């Protein structure tokens, strides 16, 4: 099944589970010869129609040798669920048509700062001092390929390449890792949080790109070995008690994951350290960024990368020289509103695939990246001249 087709099934999951009798759809596909009768035998049918429908959908999604999407649409029509069949089919056509809509060729060319903005003159509220030679450390974890159950994230390598180039040209040190297991995701993040250099960096940035979902109202990140890692675990590694390196320093978390609500039991990996249940003020100086609101997907171009990361690179390289982080993120969302796909309809109700990014401020002050420059003995210097 194509990634776009799977995404559609997840998007319409509540309607398919609540409104249909998918057992009849299965029986039609078996009678037609698309599936064998053993498929039906493997489903533990119960009186609970919702649970039965969930089982069927997940089995169809996991089929490797048979693309069940066309058969599902045909079966829905044959069993009088035409409105859902039309919604799935029409929406897929829109996705295919607009898959490369608004592609951005990001040629990373960073505009350098000409002055420092981390002074009271430019800030009526608190701010961070971000002008040292050790400007910041950036951790990138990019899961592209998965052991099972999840499609390859085509275009994600472009995102990683653009992000690395962006922050390195700004003067930050970048540490990137690809296709990490749950264990390695924890290990590399802890190493990043505790690997103390000679001088503390001004800024810490953690970027995690992968498949994701929301389970029991908790955001999960999928590792390359198909385990679900709680998003909160990564923030916990950087709180004021666990991470002296970045205490009272700006910490920016960018999670490029879909946040579709998911109800099926999954394998979950959690940290063994009991560090999540702590006083709220233990968490401060954090900015949490997502490409979409909870319950929605993030758009990704199969060649040129995701809309959010493309626009983040574009906005940052053009505007970070005189704008603070939160202003930059607001501008990213303004651009994201423009770079949106066309409206679509489901069950007669007009909706939109427009993507809305979000960020959460947890005791985070004004933060300027000051790309390309640092202060040395009271003078502005350029990283490229070091």
HELIX and SHEET records of a PDB file:
HELIX    1   1 UNK A    3  UNK A   11  1                                   9    
HELIX    2   2 UNK A   13  UNK A   19  1                                   7    
HELIX    3   3 UNK A   22  UNK A   32  1                                  11    
HELIX    4   4 UNK A   37  UNK A   41  1                                   5    
HELIX    5   5 UNK A   49  UNK A   62  1                                  14    
HELIX    6   6 UNK A   68  UNK A   78  1                                  11    
HELIX    7   7 UNK A   82  UNK A   97  1                                  16    
HELIX    8   8 UNK A  120  UNK A  122  5                                   3    
HELIX    9   9 UNK A  156  UNK A  170  1                                  15    
HELIX   10  10 UNK A  182  UNK A  194  1                                  13    
HELIX   11  11 UNK A  231  UNK A  236  1                                   6    
HELIX   12  12 UNK A  244  UNK A  246  5                                   3    
HELIX   13  13 UNK A  280  UNK A  282  5                                   3    
HELIX   14  14 UNK A  307  UNK A  319  1                                  13    
HELIX   15  15 UNK A  325  UNK A  338  1                                  14    
HELIX   16  16 UNK A  383  UNK A  385  5                                   3    
SHEET    1   A 6 UNK A 173  UNK A 178  0                                        
SHEET    2   A 6 UNK A 136  UNK A 142  1                                        
SHEET    3   A 6 UNK A 203  UNK A 209  1                                        
SHEET    4   A 6 UNK A 250  UNK A 256  1                                        
SHEET    5   A 6 UNK A 286  UNK A 290  1                                        
SHEET    6   A 6 UNK A 358  UNK A 362 -1                                        
SHEET    1   B 4 UNK A 212  UNK A 215  0                                        
SHEET    2   B 4 UNK A 218  UNK A 222 -1                                        
SHEET    3   B 4 UNK A 228  UNK A 230 -1                                        
SHEET    4   B 4 UNK A 268  UNK A 269  1                                        
SHEET    1   C 2 UNK A 300  UNK A 301  0                                        
SHEET    2   C 2 UNK A 305  UNK A 306 -1                                        
SHEET    1   D 2 UNK A 344  UNK A 346  0                                        
SHEET    2   D 2 UNK A 349  UNK A 351 -1                                        
SHEET    1   E 2 UNK A 373  UNK A 376  0                                        
SHEET    2   E 2 UNK A 379  UNK A 382 -1                                        
END                                                                             
